[in-house]
């Protein structure tokens, strides 16, 4: 017997998807949406109606505690009133006026004050904008072309995850290494002596950095005449106000930020040492929308709130409580599952020698948690926001307990 929750009414979501696949290429063709990033077919809501604080409502009226949070862009909580008011004020005053707005200076000054080793700031719109700009700056500064990278760094040609449509030459000078394996990184530098412009990497993904690894990686890059670029899209303004540089006491020549920087509004930044950032004058980086002030106002409001409150401390505590609770539940189950990640970005993976069985177990777990009003992502780490409470974590743990029971039943059936 099972106490699995009845299916949610997702009729409006399904109807909208049926309309979308006829006109929307992201729905009809994109593997990112329908394959690689697949949730659980028929169980996850696809279209949202509104969001507030820790919660999101789909178009069918179902409410969820949201642990996806627009892939980490929402840190204070959905529709945070202070951030919203700052953005609306800019919109009312005209936020696209060709001339630079005062808020651009205010944001640059704020970032320089809270981010380690940030002498100068260059504001852009998306994370891919920022990492690609960092690569171009590194190549111009060093006079070299090769890039060693690790993690998800964007969708542009030099780092695209799929080869279709990408010239082979675009990735010929880009290579990677094994995370937390300094010997692997050193081997990559030795394979290309005097050629590497930068080591560009996320500080971590599901696996935290081994003690001293990031500092050793930075030192190795500099020994070989390369810049150390830290991709802080996910870690920035989340694991600490100053990001991974502050949290892990590592120094980057350039760091890139987006996501939590403006609580959901589209903006990114490249920050770095004065000497390196002067290279901005030698390269071509630009966009029509880079001077728009609305998102900058959102970023000022967000970073200021994070600086002046206990939001980041509370986020870490709530994430740690979720991880502890899930680890205890797994320990009482017969499942091969593992809690991963840092508290601010927790995650969990099932393991099984048969991938089909693992997928069935995973689908059973996430079907149950979704039906119980908790929105986790099966294939991407989760996020905590400052609007969540201990009651929300308890709601999530009640759902995961039921999810593990459903997963055990699925495992036995296979």
Secondary structure, 3 states (H helix, E strand, C coil): CCCCCCCCCCHHHHHHHHHHCCCCHHHHCCHHHHCCCCCCCCCCCCCEEEEEECEEEECCCCEEEECCHHHHCCCCCECCHHHHHHHHHHHHHCCCCCCCCHHHHHHHHHHHHHCCCCCEEEEECCHHHHHHHHHHHHHHHHCCCEEEEECCCCCCHHHCCCCCCCCHHHHCCEECCCCCCHHHHHHHHHHCCCCEEEEEEECCCCCCCCCCHHHHHHHHHHHCCCEEEEECCCCECCCECCHHHHHHCCCCCEEEECHHHHCCCCCEEEEECHHHHHHHHHCCCCCHHHHCHHHHHHHHHHHHHHHHCCHHHHHHHHHHHHHHHHHHHHHHCCCCEEEEEECCEEEEEECCCCHHHHHHHHHHHHHHHHHCCEECCCCCCCCCCCCCCHHHHHHHHHHHHHHHHHHHHHHHHC
